[in-house]
Amino acid sequence: MDWLAAHTWIVWVALAVGFGIVEMTTLDLVFLMLAAGALAGGLVSLVGVPVAAQVLLALGVALAMLFVVRPAALRHLRTPTQARTGVAALIGRSAVVLERIDDNGGRIKLAGEVWSARSFDPHRAIEPGTAVEVVQIEGATAVVYESEL
């Protein structure tokens, strides 16, 4: 028991590594924040702070990381659709068929411009006036499918 009391930092580091391993499987940044709290507990244990204070500090750091750092990190990780530029911004957008679209091509009005287009399903033709959604852009051709709305 004396050894454990003198080496609590090892328990904290093992806990942090365990949280880190779990984080690699979940990728939601919760266990990463808990690992940061465990590392904080391990650091203060090296200074000789009592175990109760180590636990309180680890909990405080973990909670601060969960409620302050995690939301900011998630905002930076998830790029909203509006921030995409170029042809990547057109994927998922709605358009209107101007000329019949089949496996050979056709025309759509997309983001105020006329684009050449082809059907995502090569066996299906889409008639003028139909609403479509862009699946991908191949060069100057939009690959579309008929909107379900």
Sequence and secondary structure as in RCSB ss.txt:
>XXXX:A:sequence
MDWLAAHTWIVWVALAVGFGIVEMTTLDLVFLMLAAGALAGGLVSLVGVPVAAQVLLALGVALAMLFVVRPAALR
HLRTPTQARTGVAALIGRSAVVLERIDDNGGRIKLAGEVWSARSFDPHRAIEPGTAVEVVQIEGATAVVYESEL
>XXXX:A:secstr
 HHHHHTHHHHHHHHHHHHHHHHHHH SSHHHHHHHHHHHHHHHHHHT  HHHHHHHHHHHHHHIIIIIHHHHHH
HHS  GGG  GGGGTTT EEEEEEEEETTEEEEEETTEEEEEEESSTT  B TT EEEEEEEETTEEEEEE   
